[in-house]
Amino acid sequence: MTDPIRILIVDDEPANIQILHAALSGMGAVQFARSGEQALKLAGTQPPEVVLLDVMMPGMDGLAVTRALRAEPDTAAVMVILVSGGSSDSEIAEGLASGADDFISKPVSPSLIRQRVRLLAELARRRKG
């Protein structure tokens, strides 16, 4: 896949946004949000293909954002990767049950992030036909 990918990074910690942005350098158009509410506004105006979403955020957490994305027709097909400091089986199961497509534990591996984003963007494009 050589077409640029539309990516939204959502995290309340600027340092985590910077790490993910650096990992995705050159892959496409990247937008940022520091809250779940801001993420939903951005996704609603120009839906990304892939969202990298922190699970633990003040206010609306990543699970609630995932459910909200799935509930709206314009964002229901957006691919969601939850990014979390937790990695227990129950946390992963809860994340996937919320509607997420993937779950990655922090600290993130830049090469793993790139591979997962590329794969999910390709799947999103195939779904559209």
C-alpha positions in Angstrom: 0.0 0.0 0.0 1.5 3.3 -1.0 -1.5 5.7 -0.6 -1.3 7.9 2.5 -3.2 6.7 5.5 -5.5 9.0 7.4 -4.6 8.5 11.1 -5.9 9.9 14.3 -3.8 9.6 17.5 -5.7 10.1 20.8 -3.9 10.4 24.1 -4.0 12.8 27.0 -0.2 12.7 27.3 1.7 14.8 24.7 4.8 12.6 25.1 2.8 9.5 24.0 1.4 11.4 21.0 5.0 12.4 20.0 6.1 8.8 20.2 3.3 7.5 18.1 3.6 10.3 15.6 7.4 9.6 15.2 6.6 5.9 14.7 4.1 6.8 11.9 6.3 9.3 10.1 5.7 9.3 6.4 2.7 7.0 6.5 0.1 9.6 5.9 -2.0 12.5 7.3 -1.9 12.4 11.1 -4.3 14.3 13.4 -4.1 14.5 17.2 -6.6 14.7 20.0 -6.0 15.0 23.7 -9.4 13.9 24.8 -12.1 11.5 23.8 -14.5 14.3 23.1 -12.0 16.1 20.8 -11.4 12.8 19.1 -15.1 12.3 18.3 -15.3 15.8 16.9 -12.3 15.3 14.6 -13.4 11.8 13.5 -16.9 13.1 12.8 -15.8 15.9 10.5 -13.2 13.8 8.5 -13.2 10.1 9.5 -9.7 8.6 9.7 -9.0 5.2 8.4 -7.2 4.2 11.7 -7.4 5.5 15.2 -4.7 4.9 17.8 -6.5 5.4 21.0 -5.3 5.5 24.6 -7.5 3.5 27.0 -6.9 5.5 30.2 -7.8 9.1 29.8 -9.7 11.5 32.0 -13.3 12.2 31.1 -14.2 9.9 28.3 -11.9 6.9 28.2 -10.8 4.9 25.2 -13.5 2.2 25.6 -16.2 4.9 25.6 -14.7 6.5 22.6 -14.6 3.2 20.7 -18.3 2.5 21.5 -19.2 6.1 20.4 -17.3 5.6 17.1 -19.1 2.3 16.4 -22.5 3.9 17.2 -22.2 6.5 14.4 -22.7 5.5 10.7 -19.9 7.8 9.5 -17.3 6.4 11.9 -18.6 2.8 12.5 -16.0 1.3 10.0 -13.0 3.2 11.3 -10.3 0.8 12.5 -9.5 1.3 16.2 -6.2 0.2 17.8 -6.4 0.6 21.6 -3.0 1.5 23.2 -2.7 0.8 26.9 -0.2 0.4 29.7 -2.3 -2.6 30.8 -2.1 -5.9 29.1 -4.0 -8.4 31.2 -6.3 -10.8 29.4 -9.3 -9.1 30.9 -8.2 -5.7 29.8 -7.6 -6.9 26.3 -10.9 -8.7 26.2 -12.8 -5.6 27.5 -11.1 -3.5 24.8 -12.0 -5.8 22.0 -15.5 -6.2 23.3 -15.9 -2.4 23.2 -15.5 -2.7 19.4 -11.7 -2.2 19.0 -10.0 -4.0 16.1 -6.6 -4.4 17.9 -4.9 -3.8 21.2 -1.2 -2.8 21.7 0.5 -2.5 25.1 2.8 0.3 26.1 5.7 0.8 25.7 5.0 0.6 22.0 7.3 -0.8 19.4 7.5 1.6 16.4 7.8 -1.2 13.9 4.8 -3.0 15.4 2.7 0.2 15.3 3.6 0.7 11.6 2.7 -2.8 10.7 -0.6 -2.8 12.5 -1.6 0.6 11.1 -0.7 -0.5 7.6 -2.6 -3.8 7.9 -5.8 -2.2 9.4 -5.8 0.6 6.8 -5.6 -2.0 4.1 -8.5 -3.9 5.6 -10.5 -0.7 5.9 -9.9 0.0 2.2 -10.9 -3.5 1.2 -14.2 -3.2 3.1 -15.0 0.0 1.1 -14.4 -1.9 -2.1 
